[in-house]
Amino acid sequence: MFRLLTLALMACLSIGIADACVTRSGADKMMKKDHKSAPATAQPARPPVEAVREEFEALRASPSAERCELFLARHPDSVFADEARKLCSAARSQEQSR
């Protein structure tokens, strides 16, 4: 039995989690540390349309056919999809003329 515990402890030491393996209080400490790192109040999630709008604005700032296609693949039914398709056509034309 002692040999098995020794091997288990050696395994814990080799992967750097000795505190959690040796005592339960080690695991408790790890959990408390993770709990303390969380903010006291969580920020409310922003509306999804805000994230899509920001992504579209970035696309509009520097359009490329590849970026347009990625945007349309992620947001094919968004309110910005029609304008993204126009940007995609223009970017393809510009890239082909080079």
Phi and psi in degrees as a GROMACS rama.xvg file:
@    title "Ramachandran Plot"
@    xaxis  label "Phi"
@    yaxis  label "Psi"
@TYPE xy
-60.4025  -40.4241  PHE-2
-63.3821  -40.0222  ARG-3
-64.0227  -43.7076  LEU-4
-63.4301  -39.3652  LEU-5
-62.766  -44.2166  THR-6
-64.0497  -39.4074  LEU-7
-65.0901  -41.3305  ALA-8
-65.5122  -41.9005  LEU-9
-62.3351  -38.665  MET-10
-64.9512  -41.6449  ALA-11
-63.483  -43.4447  CYS-12
-63.6299  -36.367  LEU-13
-69.7463  -24.4352  SER-14
-105.026  4.97729  ILE-15
80.3874  24.5659  GLY-16
-123.329  43.773  ILE-17
-62.3302  -40.3275  ALA-18
-58.3542  -42.8644  ASP-19
-71.6741  -31.824  ALA-20
-79.865  -36.1663  CYS-21
-71.9563  -47.2131  VAL-22
-135.42  160.064  THR-23
-69.2424  -31.0064  ARG-24
-62.362  -28.0931  SER-25
-63.1969  -43.0197  GLY-26
-66.4641  -38.6617  ALA-27
-62.032  -41.3466  ASP-28
-62.4759  -42.0382  LYS-29
-62.5597  -41.19  MET-30
-66.879  -40.3423  MET-31
-65.5166  -38.6378  LYS-32
-62.0615  -45.0023  LYS-33
-63.8445  -37.9836  ASP-34
-66.4827  -39.6505  HIS-35
-68.6036  -28.2812  LYS-36
-74.7169  -14.8348  SER-37
-75.8054  143.128  ALA-38
-65.1577  152.432  PRO-39
-62.7535  -42.3337  ALA-40
-125.56  131.721  THR-41
-79.3688  143.514  ALA-42
-73.598  141.034  GLN-43
-66.9978  145.127  PRO-44
-68.2382  140.008  ALA-45
-78.9677  153.618  ARG-46
-62.4794  142.25  PRO-47
-56.2002  -34.45  PRO-48
-63.2401  -28.3247  VAL-49
-65.0614  -44.0766  GLU-50
-64.54  -41.2813  ALA-51
-66.1786  -40.7283  VAL-52
-62.758  -44.1069  ARG-53
-61.6844  -41.7797  GLU-54
-64.5065  -40.1804  GLU-55
-66.5311  -40.1536  PHE-56
-62.2912  -38.7993  GLU-57
-65.215  -38.7601  ALA-58
-64.5941  -44.4784  LEU-59
-63.1805  -35.2682  ARG-60
-66.6078  -36.5474  ALA-61
-145.069  79.5315  SER-62
-75.081  144.071  PRO-63
-145.491  156.888  SER-64
-59.4877  -41.1862  ALA-65
-64.532  -46.0074  GLU-66
-64.2903  -39.4209  ARG-67
-62.4712  -44.4977  CYS-68
-63.8506  -39.1928  GLU-69
-64.752  -42.807  LEU-70
-60.6679  -46.5837  PHE-71
-66.9897  -31.9089  LEU-72
-67.5276  -37.1094  ALA-73
-81.062  -32.4778  ARG-74
-134.107  60.2643  HIS-75
-66.3738  -23.6712  PRO-76
-111.854  16.4484  ASP-77
-74.6933  166.195  SER-78
-67.0769  -15.3419  VAL-79
-98.6158  0.250011  PHE-80
-62.6986  -43.5038  ALA-81
-62.2308  -44.8876  ASP-82
-67.7701  -33.9309  GLU-83
-65.6491  -37.2906  ALA-84
-63.0271  -39.9541  ARG-85
-64.2393  -43.4294  LYS-86
-61.8205  -37.8285  LEU-87
-63.9287  -44.7699  CYS-88
-62.773  -44.5909  SER-89
-64.1824  -41.8519  ALA-90
-66.0948  -40.0369  ALA-91
-62.0851  -44.908  ARG-92
-60.4799  -43.9799  SER-93
-66.8434  -39.4134  GLN-94
-69.7495  -32.4562  GLU-95
-73.5293  -28.9753  GLN-96
-78.2465  -9.03165  SER-97
